[in-house]
Amino acid sequence: MPVWSLLGECYPIDFSGIDVEWYPARKVYQLTVTGMKPYTNMEVSLSHESHSGRPAYWRTVVVGCVKNGLVMPIPSPYYVTMTLDRFVGSKGVEIVGASRSVRRAVR
């Protein structure tokens, strides 16, 4: 049954897969995160925590946002990617979801 959301909401959501690949032609790492979002019309993005220096593992949070309007509670897969040119810690990245976090070394 659809739910009506008067206010848009954003919150961390779970993920099921992480992949970090090196692209030598562009000299950059690319992060790919996959999972199931709870609403078919939810937008999923990756949000970085800000730091004053370079941490050992740069934290990136998987965020799902539901805009104002009708919410369709039908789970569907998501796939988001981004380059890690500015968001890699001295040892790697940490991906944070609603219920867990995973660290990946990046060399």
C-alpha positions, 0 to 999 in steps of 0.5 A: 500500500502506498504511503504519503510523505509530506516531508522529504526524508534522507537517511542511511540505507543498507548496501550489499556490495562494494567494488573499488576499481583502478582505472589507469587511463584516468588515474582514478579509483571508482567506487561502486555500491549496490543493494536494495532500496526499500522504495522504488522511487527513492534516490540513492547517493553517496555522501562523504564526511568532511575532514580537516585532514586526511583520515586513514579511512575516508567515510562515505555514507550510503544515503536514500532520499524520498522526495515529497509525494507518494512513496511506493514501498516496493523494494528495488535494486540500486547501483551507484558509482563515483570516482574517489579522486578526492575522497580516499584516506591514507589507507582506503575508504569506509562505506557506511550503511544503516546497519554496518560499515565496511573498510576497503584498502586502496593503494 
